[in-house]
């Protein structure tokens, strides 16, 4: 794969994911004609979603007071970096800054290290989810009042809202929760452990009854009555020691054996998969890429006994090559014969 091919595939798939089930139209809202067309859409719509910098719609003469004149029940969902009000409302926003400024990245770290981000725009997705909740609440309220309303979703507030009890912890107890690496401090055992082949598994058994099952599955039932690990508080205080015991046990076993053994015992565990392993788990029957990955042309195929058309196969090979099964996986004859895609730009026909 050429250095730029990863970007091409990523861009193509991202566009399909975010644009699915949508029809696209371009309007220049700075011009009277574009504004008039937009207002005609407002008349027949339920919800408008916008993510301009606060005040932009008002600058164009399209504030909510204007929209209501064309549709009393219109719901305006506004997604912005810092919300529509407050001292930072005028600022533009990106997910990376929202995650950092509101404490999310601070906790995604090992103590003493630089706070990294995920390889995802988490803040964008979170704000979108809260925006949907606001839209649904407004729709329900409209069935009672007949009126629409404005739903305000901020990236910063969305990143703060998922942080469990961090604010009450600080407000009531003066405790500022910090990074804890791969585990939660005081919650044990709940961590990742390296296996015999060098990969990692997650084992979560912090509940007393589940911990007893874990001890039995490891062949060390006496740990469940050991004063160091006898209850939730004791295990939290002796977390390092307990993690070492479980880590030593896991290091002697293959990940599949660990997960099978613990699952049979009723202990929660699982692998840390890459995206490729999620798409192609070894225990799942082979499915052609078009059964799970939409192509650039937004087609979505379903697995059928009949081979897809030559055009479908070309599209699939062109845009879904990264979802091919691992080498050695048994595939239908016609799928194995899909021609190797040529490198083409996204603008090629």
Residue frames as qw, qx, qy, qz and C-alpha x, y, z in Angstrom:
[[0.000, 0.888, 0.459, 0.000, 0.00, 0.00, 0.00],
 [0.388, 0.511, -0.033, 0.767, 1.39, 3.37, -0.98],
 [0.233, -0.112, -0.510, 0.821, 1.91, 5.90, 1.84],
 [0.288, 0.008, 0.029, -0.957, -1.13, 7.91, 0.80],
 [0.449, -0.196, -0.765, -0.419, -3.46, 4.93, 0.30],
 [0.279, -0.357, -0.774, 0.443, -4.29, 4.70, 4.01],
 [0.089, 0.309, 0.199, -0.926, -5.47, 8.29, 3.93],
 [0.373, 0.032, -0.525, -0.765, -7.57, 7.61, 0.83],
 [0.435, -0.279, -0.852, -0.083, -9.26, 4.60, 2.40],
 [0.204, -0.369, -0.614, 0.668, -9.77, 6.44, 5.68],
 [0.178, 0.223, -0.032, -0.958, -11.26, 9.47, 3.95],
 [0.423, -0.078, -0.673, -0.602, -13.56, 7.34, 1.82],
 [0.426, -0.347, -0.829, 0.101, -14.86, 5.27, 4.70],
 [0.119, -0.324, -0.461, 0.818, -15.24, 8.29, 6.99],
 [0.282, 0.089, -0.232, -0.927, -17.35, 10.07, 4.40],
 [0.490, -0.199, -0.756, -0.385, -19.58, 7.02, 4.00],
 [0.353, -0.334, -0.762, 0.427, -20.01, 6.64, 7.75],
 [0.044, -0.375, -0.338, 0.862, -20.91, 10.26, 8.42],
 [0.314, 0.206, -0.284, -0.882, -22.96, 10.80, 5.27],
 [0.077, -0.186, -0.965, -0.166, -25.04, 7.63, 5.38],
 [0.007, -0.645, -0.758, 0.098, -28.81, 8.06, 5.05],
 [0.039, -0.701, -0.125, 0.701, -28.36, 11.69, 4.03],
 [0.531, 0.674, 0.363, 0.363, -29.05, 13.70, 0.90],
 [0.449, -0.392, 0.007, 0.803, -26.59, 16.51, 0.30],
 [0.298, 0.840, 0.335, 0.307, -27.25, 19.98, -1.02],
 [0.485, -0.106, -0.104, 0.862, -25.03, 23.05, -1.10],
 [0.008, -0.906, -0.385, -0.177, -26.48, 26.44, -0.17],
 [0.385, 0.222, -0.191, 0.875, -24.66, 29.74, 0.12],
 [0.276, -0.735, -0.594, 0.175, -26.46, 31.22, 3.13],
 [0.271, -0.422, -0.025, 0.865, -24.66, 34.53, 2.64],
 [0.063, -0.032, -0.512, -0.856, -26.63, 35.11, -0.55],
 [0.532, 0.079, 0.221, -0.813, -30.39, 35.95, -0.67],
 [0.739, 0.157, -0.483, -0.443, -31.17, 33.02, -2.98],
 [0.472, 0.106, -0.839, 0.248, -29.45, 30.52, -0.72],
 [0.141, -0.010, 0.602, -0.786, -31.18, 32.01, 2.31],
 [0.642, 0.097, -0.038, -0.760, -34.61, 31.77, 0.64],
 [0.709, 0.129, -0.664, -0.197, -34.05, 28.14, -0.31],
 [0.258, 0.095, -0.814, 0.511, -32.98, 27.37, 3.24],
 [0.348, 0.033, 0.420, -0.838, -36.12, 28.95, 4.69],
 [0.738, 0.097, -0.345, -0.572, -38.26, 26.87, 2.34],
 [0.586, 0.082, -0.794, 0.139, -36.60, 23.79, 3.83],
 [0.025, -0.078, 0.644, -0.761, -37.27, 25.14, 7.32],
 [0.583, -0.023, 0.001, -0.812, -40.99, 25.32, 6.55],
 [0.879, 0.044, -0.340, -0.332, -41.16, 21.57, 5.94],
 [0.536, 0.281, -0.714, 0.351, -38.59, 20.35, 8.49],
 [0.714, -0.618, -0.326, -0.039, -38.68, 19.19, 12.11],
 [0.670, -0.629, 0.098, 0.381, -35.07, 19.73, 13.15],
 [0.476, 0.813, -0.238, 0.237, -32.14, 21.87, 12.01],
 [0.813, -0.439, 0.043, 0.379, -28.66, 20.90, 13.19],
 [0.403, 0.850, -0.153, 0.302, -25.87, 23.48, 12.87],
 [0.788, -0.431, -0.068, 0.435, -22.32, 23.64, 14.15],
 [0.363, 0.716, -0.026, 0.596, -21.22, 27.12, 13.17],
 [0.318, 0.004, -0.462, 0.828, -19.49, 29.40, 15.62],
 [0.056, -0.682, -0.649, 0.332, -22.18, 30.97, 17.87],
 [0.063, 0.710, 0.073, -0.698, -23.73, 34.05, 16.27],
 [0.168, -0.152, 0.690, 0.688, -23.12, 32.98, 12.68],
 [0.085, 0.528, 0.812, 0.235, -26.75, 32.17, 11.88],
 [0.069, -0.832, -0.374, 0.404, -27.80, 35.48, 13.45],
 [0.191, -0.521, 0.335, 0.762, -25.24, 37.31, 11.32],
 [0.060, 0.071, 0.781, 0.618, -26.87, 35.83, 8.23],
 [0.475, -0.037, -0.009, -0.879, -30.35, 36.83, 9.41],
 [0.700, -0.064, -0.650, -0.289, -31.26, 33.23, 10.22],
 [0.090, -0.254, 0.733, -0.624, -31.48, 33.29, 14.02],
 [0.019, -0.275, -0.954, 0.121, -34.05, 31.18, 15.81],
 [0.239, 0.524, 0.394, -0.717, -36.49, 34.09, 16.06],
 [0.374, 0.427, -0.426, -0.704, -36.49, 34.24, 12.26],
 [0.188, 0.063, -0.957, -0.209, -36.80, 30.47, 11.81],
 [0.129, 0.348, 0.818, -0.439, -39.86, 30.37, 14.10],
 [0.373, 0.469, 0.032, -0.800, -41.64, 32.81, 11.81],
 [0.482, 0.312, -0.642, -0.507, -41.51, 30.17, 9.09],
 [0.699, -0.133, -0.696, -0.096, -42.15, 27.14, 11.31],
 [0.490, -0.671, 0.207, -0.517, -43.40, 27.51, 14.87],
 [0.936, -0.311, 0.137, -0.094, -42.43, 23.93, 15.69],
 [0.689, 0.562, -0.382, 0.251, -38.90, 24.01, 14.31],
 [0.777, -0.594, 0.094, 0.186, -36.21, 22.63, 16.61],
 [0.421, 0.809, -0.355, 0.208, -32.74, 24.12, 16.28],
 [0.895, -0.365, 0.021, 0.257, -29.89, 21.94, 17.55],
 [0.231, 0.910, -0.298, 0.171, -26.73, 23.98, 17.98],
 [0.919, -0.220, -0.008, 0.328, -23.42, 22.14, 18.40],
 [0.245, 0.890, -0.241, 0.298, -20.40, 24.29, 19.20],
 [0.548, 0.318, -0.607, 0.481, -17.10, 24.19, 21.02],
 [0.177, -0.006, -0.628, 0.758, -18.09, 25.95, 24.24],
 [0.024, 0.616, 0.746, -0.252, -21.85, 26.45, 23.96],
 [0.166, 0.718, 0.416, 0.533, -24.00, 29.39, 22.95],
 [0.294, -0.911, -0.017, -0.290, -23.50, 31.38, 26.16],
 [0.800, -0.506, 0.035, 0.320, -20.69, 32.06, 28.59],
 [0.167, -0.849, 0.298, 0.403, -17.26, 33.72, 28.39],
 [0.318, -0.329, 0.760, 0.462, -15.88, 31.26, 25.82],
 [0.630, 0.515, 0.543, -0.209, -18.95, 31.04, 23.58],
 [0.404, 0.842, -0.160, -0.319, -17.27, 33.11, 20.87],
 [0.208, -0.566, 0.760, 0.242, -14.39, 30.67, 20.50],
 [0.756, 0.283, -0.489, -0.330, -14.15, 28.03, 17.81],
 [0.645, -0.430, 0.581, -0.248, -13.75, 24.52, 19.12],
 [0.611, 0.322, -0.702, -0.174, -12.17, 21.21, 18.26],
 [0.897, -0.331, -0.258, -0.138, -12.61, 17.89, 20.04],
 [0.720, 0.136, -0.417, 0.537, -8.93, 17.73, 21.00],
 [0.053, 0.379, -0.307, 0.871, -9.11, 21.00, 22.91],
 [0.660, -0.420, -0.078, -0.619, -12.47, 20.18, 24.49],
 [0.906, -0.161, -0.382, 0.081, -11.16, 16.83, 25.74],
 [0.565, 0.166, -0.399, 0.703, -8.09, 18.50, 27.20],
 [0.084, -0.416, 0.161, -0.891, -9.67, 21.63, 28.69],
 [0.692, -0.386, -0.006, -0.611, -12.35, 19.67, 30.54],
 [0.488, -0.515, 0.648, -0.277, -10.15, 17.08, 32.17],
 [0.962, 0.157, 0.079, -0.208, -10.81, 14.06, 29.98],
 [0.720, 0.531, -0.389, 0.221, -7.30, 13.76, 28.60],
 [0.155, -0.668, 0.578, -0.441, -5.74, 14.35, 32.01],
 [0.748, -0.253, 0.518, -0.329, -7.18, 11.04, 33.19],
 [0.930, 0.364, 0.019, -0.035, -6.21, 9.14, 30.03],
 [0.308, 0.752, -0.523, 0.259, -2.61, 8.55, 31.04],
 [0.790, -0.201, -0.456, 0.357, -0.16, 6.79, 33.28],
 [0.401, -0.892, -0.095, 0.186, 0.79, 8.84, 36.36],
 [0.439, -0.640, 0.318, 0.545, 3.62, 11.22, 35.48],
 [0.476, 0.122, 0.638, 0.593, 3.31, 10.85, 31.73],
 [0.154, 0.153, -0.220, -0.951, 2.08, 13.21, 29.00],
 [0.542, 0.332, 0.606, -0.479, -1.70, 12.96, 28.58],
 [0.104, -0.042, 0.767, 0.632, -2.38, 11.32, 25.20],
 [0.602, 0.222, 0.055, -0.765, -5.54, 11.40, 23.15],
 [0.731, 0.178, 0.657, -0.044, -7.42, 8.51, 21.61],
 [0.189, -0.099, 0.659, 0.721, -7.04, 7.85, 17.90],
 [0.012, 0.625, 0.739, 0.251, -10.62, 9.13, 17.60],
 [0.073, -0.350, 0.037, -0.933, -12.40, 12.47, 17.83],
 [0.247, -0.361, -0.858, 0.270, -14.17, 11.42, 21.01],
 [0.036, 0.379, 0.343, -0.859, -15.40, 14.91, 21.89],
 [0.328, 0.121, -0.431, -0.832, -17.17, 15.26, 18.55],
 [0.423, -0.197, -0.851, -0.241, -19.01, 11.97, 18.96],
 [0.209, -0.372, -0.722, 0.544, -19.99, 12.75, 22.54],
 [0.158, 0.308, 0.097, -0.933, -21.36, 16.17, 21.61],
 [0.389, 0.016, -0.630, -0.671, -23.30, 14.57, 18.77],
 [0.359, -0.292, -0.885, 0.058, -24.88, 12.07, 21.14],
 [0.077, -0.434, -0.527, 0.726, -25.93, 14.78, 23.58],
 [0.231, 0.205, -0.249, -0.918, -27.27, 16.81, 20.66],
 [0.395, -0.164, -0.804, -0.413, -29.46, 13.86, 19.64],
 [0.264, -0.407, -0.783, 0.390, -30.76, 13.57, 23.21],
 [0.044, 0.376, 0.203, -0.903, -31.62, 17.25, 23.19],
 [0.312, 0.077, -0.522, -0.790, -33.39, 16.94, 19.85],
 [0.376, -0.277, -0.872, -0.144, -35.45, 13.97, 21.03],
 [0.165, -0.437, -0.621, 0.629, -36.42, 15.77, 24.24],
 [0.152, 0.305, -0.059, -0.938, -37.46, 18.83, 22.22],
 [0.346, -0.072, -0.729, -0.586, -39.50, 16.66, 19.86],
 [0.311, -0.402, -0.845, 0.168, -41.33, 15.10, 22.78],
 [0.063, -0.438, -0.386, 0.809, -41.97, 18.49, 24.36],
 [0.192, 0.118, -0.381, -0.897, -43.37, 19.74, 21.06],
 [0.311, -0.313, -0.847, -0.295, -46.10, 17.09, 21.23],
 [0.261, -0.573, -0.640, 0.440, -47.26, 18.80, 24.44],
 [0.095, -0.626, -0.136, 0.762, -46.70, 22.48, 23.68],
 [0.588, 0.724, 0.353, 0.069, -46.74, 22.60, 19.90],
 [0.097, 0.962, -0.247, -0.059, -43.63, 24.77, 19.99],
 [0.834, 0.294, -0.271, 0.381, -40.09, 24.04, 18.97],
 [0.462, -0.870, 0.136, 0.106, -37.03, 25.11, 20.94],
 [0.398, 0.745, -0.517, 0.138, -33.26, 25.40, 20.85],
 [0.935, -0.325, 0.016, 0.138, -31.04, 22.53, 22.03],
 [0.124, 0.890, -0.424, 0.116, -27.52, 23.66, 22.92],
 [0.968, -0.164, 0.044, 0.187, -24.74, 21.02, 22.87],
 [0.058, 0.904, -0.423, 0.016, -21.13, 21.95, 23.59],
 [0.776, 0.304, -0.521, 0.184, -18.06, 19.80, 23.02],
 [0.102, 0.441, -0.623, 0.637, -16.60, 20.96, 26.32],
 [0.606, -0.244, 0.372, -0.660, -19.70, 20.12, 28.34],
 [0.931, 0.119, -0.233, -0.253, -20.10, 16.76, 26.62],
 [0.607, 0.355, -0.620, 0.348, -16.54, 15.80, 27.59],
 [0.133, -0.348, 0.589, -0.717, -17.22, 16.84, 31.19],
 [0.740, -0.163, 0.054, -0.651, -20.59, 15.12, 31.45],
 [0.908, 0.075, -0.399, -0.103, -19.20, 11.58, 31.06],
 [0.338, 0.474, -0.651, 0.487, -16.65, 11.91, 33.86],
 [0.604, -0.350, -0.707, 0.112, -18.76, 10.12, 36.43],
 [0.486, -0.810, -0.316, 0.091, -18.28, 11.51, 39.95],
 [0.614, 0.159, -0.129, 0.762, -15.12, 13.55, 39.37],
 [0.062, -0.583, -0.023, -0.810, -16.83, 16.89, 40.09],
 [0.695, -0.630, -0.127, -0.322, -18.64, 15.72, 43.27],
 [0.863, -0.153, -0.240, 0.416, -15.43, 14.00, 44.41],
 [0.418, 0.263, -0.135, 0.859, -13.61, 17.30, 44.23],
 [0.276, -0.602, -0.122, -0.739, -16.49, 19.44, 45.48],
 [0.768, -0.561, -0.128, -0.279, -17.26, 17.34, 48.54],
 [0.898, -0.372, 0.033, 0.234, -13.91, 15.76, 49.32],
 [0.060, -0.894, 0.370, 0.247, -11.27, 17.89, 47.63],
 [0.673, -0.163, 0.663, 0.286, -10.13, 14.86, 45.64],
 [0.455, 0.678, -0.295, -0.496, -8.99, 15.62, 42.09],
 [0.918, 0.061, 0.389, 0.041, -9.01, 12.29, 40.31],
 [0.029, 0.730, -0.550, -0.404, -5.84, 11.73, 38.32],
 [0.698, 0.387, -0.531, -0.286, -4.61, 9.26, 35.71],
 [0.708, -0.380, 0.557, -0.211, -4.32, 5.63, 36.76],
 [0.053, -0.376, 0.860, 0.341, -2.93, 3.93, 33.70],
 [0.379, -0.030, -0.813, -0.442, -4.68, 0.72, 32.71],
 [0.348, -0.402, -0.829, 0.173, -6.77, 0.41, 35.86],
 [0.306, -0.755, -0.135, -0.565, -9.05, 2.34, 38.17],
 [0.158, 0.340, -0.688, 0.622, -7.49, 3.03, 41.54],
 [0.386, -0.108, 0.615, -0.679, -9.21, 1.14, 44.34],
 [0.851, 0.222, 0.057, -0.473, -11.16, -1.12, 41.95],
 [0.155, 0.506, -0.844, -0.081, -9.47, -4.51, 41.92],
 [0.412, -0.237, 0.569, 0.670, -8.94, -6.67, 40.13],
 [0.530, 0.767, 0.349, -0.093, -9.86, -4.82, 36.96],
 [0.155, -0.750, 0.454, 0.455, -6.86, -4.47, 34.71],
 [0.794, 0.522, -0.276, -0.147, -5.09, -5.76, 31.63],
 [0.680, -0.490, 0.538, 0.090, -2.65, -8.65, 31.88],
 [0.349, 0.603, -0.631, -0.341, 0.02, -9.83, 29.45],
 [0.961, 0.004, 0.182, -0.210, -0.37, -13.40, 28.23],
 [0.764, -0.266, 0.483, 0.334, 2.13, -16.05, 27.12],
 [0.630, 0.446, 0.416, 0.481, 2.11, -14.89, 23.50],
 [0.322, -0.057, 0.003, 0.945, 2.71, -11.24, 24.43],
 [0.203, -0.509, -0.428, -0.719, -0.84, -10.04, 23.83],
 [0.109, -0.102, 0.542, -0.827, -3.11, -8.64, 26.53],
 [0.325, -0.493, -0.765, -0.258, -6.41, -9.64, 28.07],
 [0.285, -0.439, 0.204, -0.827, -8.78, -7.69, 30.30],
 [0.454, -0.297, -0.828, 0.145, -9.89, -9.36, 33.53],
 [0.273, -0.422, 0.126, -0.855, -12.56, -7.67, 35.64],
 [0.630, -0.318, -0.709, 0.009, -13.48, -9.39, 38.92],
 [0.060, 0.336, -0.416, 0.843, -13.78, -6.64, 41.52],
 [0.701, -0.371, -0.060, -0.606, -17.13, -7.90, 42.84],
 [0.444, -0.458, 0.716, -0.283, -16.68, -10.25, 45.81],
 [0.860, 0.128, 0.451, -0.201, -18.54, -13.21, 44.28],
 [0.740, 0.658, -0.136, 0.015, -16.80, -12.82, 40.91],
 [0.050, 0.749, -0.634, 0.185, -13.43, -12.58, 42.65],
 [0.671, -0.261, 0.658, -0.222, -14.11, -15.88, 44.38],
 [0.877, 0.420, 0.222, -0.078, -14.81, -17.43, 40.98],
 [0.438, 0.808, -0.381, 0.097, -11.57, -15.98, 39.63],
 [0.298, -0.616, 0.701, -0.204, -9.54, -17.42, 42.50],
 [0.812, 0.008, 0.562, -0.156, -11.07, -20.87, 41.93],
 [0.777, 0.628, 0.035, -0.027, -10.45, -20.68, 38.17],
 [0.261, 0.799, -0.515, 0.166, -6.78, -19.81, 38.79],
 [0.827, -0.048, -0.532, 0.175, -6.46, -22.77, 41.14],
 [0.296, 0.152, -0.505, 0.796, -5.85, -20.47, 44.12],
 [0.394, -0.663, -0.535, -0.346, -9.16, -20.47, 46.03],
 [0.569, -0.472, -0.416, 0.530, -7.37, -19.49, 49.24],
 [0.237, 0.149, 0.060, 0.958, -6.90, -15.96, 47.88],
 [0.303, -0.584, -0.457, -0.598, -10.60, -15.27, 48.34],
 [0.650, -0.699, -0.299, -0.010, -10.24, -15.58, 52.13],
 [0.613, 0.053, -0.194, 0.764, -6.82, -13.95, 52.37],
 [0.201, -0.755, -0.365, 0.506, -7.05, -10.86, 54.59],
 [0.207, -0.342, 0.308, 0.863, -5.34, -8.81, 51.86],
 [0.179, -0.007, -0.621, -0.763, -8.10, -9.57, 49.35],
 [0.064, 0.297, 0.914, -0.270, -11.09, -10.61, 51.41],
 [0.230, 0.774, 0.541, -0.234, -13.35, -7.74, 50.35],
 [0.446, 0.799, 0.226, 0.334, -13.57, -4.82, 47.97],
 [0.178, -0.965, 0.175, -0.079, -11.76, -2.38, 50.26],
 [0.703, -0.488, 0.459, 0.239, -8.94, -4.79, 51.04],
 [0.741, 0.318, 0.427, 0.409, -8.35, -5.55, 47.37],
 [0.254, 0.927, 0.092, 0.258, -8.24, -1.84, 46.61],
 [0.375, -0.871, 0.316, 0.022, -5.59, -1.28, 49.27],
 [0.590, -0.376, 0.665, 0.262, -3.49, -4.19, 47.98],
 [0.699, 0.651, 0.079, -0.287, -4.09, -3.62, 44.28],
 [0.276, 0.732, -0.609, -0.133, -0.47, -3.86, 43.16],
 [0.306, -0.311, 0.891, -0.124, 0.09, -7.16, 44.92],
 [0.686, 0.321, 0.584, -0.292, -3.11, -8.65, 43.53],
 [0.594, 0.736, -0.154, -0.284, -2.33, -7.51, 39.99],
 [0.069, 0.617, -0.780, -0.078, 1.06, -9.21, 40.22],
 [0.498, -0.052, 0.845, -0.188, -0.50, -12.52, 41.30],
 [0.697, 0.547, 0.382, -0.261, -3.01, -12.45, 38.44],
 [0.385, 0.809, -0.372, -0.243, -0.36, -11.24, 36.01],
 [0.178, -0.465, 0.866, 0.044, 1.94, -14.15, 36.89],
 [0.601, 0.211, 0.749, -0.183, -0.93, -16.59, 36.30],
 [0.612, 0.724, 0.158, -0.276, -1.91, -15.02, 32.95],
 [0.130, 0.779, -0.551, -0.268, 1.69, -14.85, 31.70],
 [0.318, -0.255, 0.910, 0.077, 1.85, -18.66, 31.63],
 [0.490, 0.417, 0.758, -0.108, -1.23, -19.09, 29.46],
 [0.169, 0.221, 0.572, 0.772, -2.45, -18.35, 25.96],
 [0.262, 0.025, 0.127, -0.957, -5.14, -15.64, 25.70],
 [0.626, -0.110, -0.513, -0.577, -7.77, -18.00, 24.28],
 [0.564, -0.167, -0.777, 0.225, -7.19, -20.42, 27.15],
 [0.092, -0.089, -0.486, 0.865, -7.49, -17.62, 29.72],
 [0.422, 0.002, -0.084, -0.903, -10.74, -16.30, 28.29],
 [0.664, -0.110, -0.651, -0.350, -12.24, -19.77, 27.87],
 [0.461, -0.138, -0.762, 0.435, -11.30, -20.79, 31.41],
 [0.017, 0.127, 0.399, -0.908, -12.59, -17.61, 33.01],
 [0.491, -0.044, -0.297, -0.818, -15.77, -17.50, 30.93],
 [0.624, -0.169, -0.751, -0.134, -16.59, -21.05, 31.99],
 [0.384, -0.229, -0.667, 0.596, -16.11, -19.96, 35.60],
 [0.098, -0.856, -0.505, -0.047, -18.36, -16.91, 35.22],
 [0.400, -0.593, 0.019, 0.699, -15.53, -14.36, 35.33],
 [0.438, 0.880, 0.142, -0.114, -15.68, -11.37, 32.99],
 [0.466, -0.479, 0.473, 0.574, -12.70, -11.25, 30.63],
 [0.670, 0.698, 0.251, -0.029, -11.88, -10.51, 27.03],
 [0.701, 0.095, 0.210, 0.675, -9.17, -9.75, 24.49],
 [0.010, 0.762, -0.033, -0.647, -7.87, -6.33, 23.46],
 [0.675, 0.406, 0.549, 0.279, -8.64, -6.46, 19.75],
 [0.115, -0.253, 0.332, 0.901, -7.48, -4.37, 16.86],
 [0.566, 0.399, 0.035, -0.721, -10.11, -3.18, 14.38],
 [0.470, 0.328, -0.737, -0.357, -8.99, -5.96, 12.01],
 [0.118, -0.002, -0.964, 0.239, -9.61, -8.55, 14.73],
 [0.390, 0.307, 0.491, -0.716, -13.04, -7.06, 15.45],
 [0.595, 0.436, -0.245, -0.630, -13.97, -7.32, 11.78],
 [0.731, 0.280, -0.600, -0.168, -12.44, -10.76, 11.26],
 [0.563, -0.478, 0.584, -0.337, -12.70, -12.73, 14.53],
 [0.096, 0.327, -0.922, -0.185, -11.34, -16.25, 14.11],
 [0.254, 0.191, 0.915, -0.248, -14.53, -17.91, 15.25],
 [0.497, 0.567, 0.229, -0.616, -16.83, -16.10, 12.80],
 [0.698, 0.359, 0.556, 0.274, -17.60, -17.57, 9.40],
 [0.296, -0.135, 0.312, 0.893, -16.10, -15.59, 6.56],
 [0.311, 0.797, 0.466, -0.224, -18.32, -12.81, 5.24],
 [0.525, 0.465, 0.254, 0.666, -17.54, -10.81, 2.11],
 [0.260, -0.119, -0.210, 0.935, -16.52, -7.20, 2.80],
 [0.224, -0.267, -0.306, -0.886, -19.69, -5.76, 1.27],
 [0.523, -0.508, -0.678, -0.096, -21.76, -7.53, 3.95],
 [0.524, -0.641, -0.370, 0.421, -20.32, -5.21, 6.61],
 [0.303, -0.449, 0.103, 0.834, -18.49, -2.28, 4.99],
 [0.476, 0.804, 0.321, -0.154, -20.35, 0.15, 2.69],
 [0.655, 0.167, 0.275, 0.684, -18.35, 1.22, -0.34],
 [0.168, -0.199, 0.057, 0.964, -17.53, 4.69, -1.57],
 [0.233, -0.222, -0.531, -0.784, -20.71, 4.67, -3.66],
 [0.430, -0.158, 0.442, -0.771, -22.69, 4.04, -0.44],
 [0.754, -0.027, -0.538, -0.375, -23.90, 0.63, -1.58],
 [0.427, -0.388, 0.712, -0.400, -24.51, -1.91, 1.17],
 [0.615, 0.142, -0.702, -0.332, -24.49, -5.52, 0.10],
 [0.756, -0.337, 0.395, -0.399, -25.93, -8.47, 2.00],
 [0.156, -0.340, 0.914, 0.154, -24.33, -11.93, 1.98],
 [0.826, 0.266, 0.122, -0.482, -26.20, -14.12, -0.49],
 [0.804, -0.053, 0.556, 0.205, -25.42, -17.41, -2.23],
 [0.634, 0.686, 0.259, 0.245, -25.22, -15.49, -5.50],
 [0.562, -0.147, 0.065, 0.811, -22.00, -13.74, -6.42],
 [0.110, 0.806, 0.188, -0.550, -22.36, -9.96, -6.80],
 [0.639, 0.757, 0.118, 0.061, -22.02, -8.30, -10.16],
 [0.732, 0.210, -0.025, 0.648, -18.66, -7.53, -11.70],
 [0.053, 0.723, -0.017, 0.689, -19.23, -3.81, -11.06],
 [0.665, -0.706, -0.001, -0.244, -20.00, -4.50, -7.40],
 [0.908, -0.202, -0.013, 0.367, -16.85, -6.56, -7.08],
 [0.513, 0.456, -0.028, 0.727, -14.77, -3.77, -8.62],
 [0.246, -0.779, 0.024, -0.577, -16.24, -1.20, -6.24],
 [0.833, -0.552, -0.011, -0.030, -15.64, -3.48, -3.32],
 [0.843, 0.024, -0.016, 0.537, -12.06, -4.12, -4.32],
 [0.304, 0.636, 0.006, 0.709, -11.51, -0.42, -4.88],
 [0.237, -0.671, 0.155, -0.685, -12.77, 0.88, -1.55],
 [0.794, -0.490, 0.139, -0.331, -12.92, -2.03, 0.88],
 [0.735, 0.363, -0.542, 0.184, -9.58, -3.75, 0.46],
 [0.001, -0.473, 0.653, -0.591, -8.62, -3.05, 4.06],
 [0.706, -0.186, 0.383, -0.566, -11.52, -5.27, 5.17],
 [0.739, 0.275, -0.586, -0.186, -10.23, -8.34, 3.33],
 [0.898, -0.432, 0.021, -0.085, -9.89, -11.47, 5.50],
 [0.364, -0.716, 0.576, 0.152, -6.46, -12.46, 6.83],
 [0.410, 0.478, -0.733, -0.258, -4.17, -14.57, 4.69],
 [0.089, 0.090, -0.984, 0.124, -5.22, -18.20, 4.75],
 [0.461, 0.242, 0.530, -0.669, -8.91, -17.51, 5.40],
 [0.288, 0.269, 0.863, 0.316, -11.17, -19.65, 3.23],
 [0.290, 0.457, 0.074, -0.838, -13.18, -17.46, 0.86],
 [0.741, 0.496, 0.419, -0.172, -15.60, -18.19, -2.00],
 [0.664, 0.120, 0.450, 0.585, -13.95, -18.73, -5.36],
 [0.272, 0.786, 0.340, 0.439, -15.55, -15.67, -6.93],
 [0.321, -0.946, 0.002, 0.042, -14.41, -13.47, -4.01],
 [0.684, -0.428, 0.350, 0.476, -10.84, -14.69, -4.30],
 [0.562, 0.332, 0.483, 0.584, -10.95, -13.72, -7.97],
 [0.045, 0.963, 0.225, -0.142, -11.78, -10.06, -7.34],
 [0.646, 0.537, -0.053, 0.540, -9.24, -8.08, -9.37],
 [0.517, -0.357, -0.244, 0.739, -6.59, -6.13, -7.54],
 [0.122, 0.935, 0.311, -0.121, -7.70, -2.48, -7.38],
 [0.537, 0.455, 0.020, 0.710, -5.79, 0.22, -9.18],
 [0.305, -0.454, -0.323, 0.772, -4.62, 3.24, -7.24],
 [0.110, 0.612, 0.456, 0.637, -6.97, 6.04, -8.12],
 [0.012, 0.107, -0.313, 0.944, -7.78, 9.39, -6.65],
 [0.176, 0.418, 0.752, -0.478, -11.06, 9.97, -4.86],
 [0.356, 0.568, 0.015, -0.742, -12.16, 12.22, -7.69],
 [0.068, 0.191, -0.843, -0.498, -11.76, 9.49, -10.31],
 [0.723, 0.060, -0.044, -0.687, -14.94, 8.15, -11.82]]
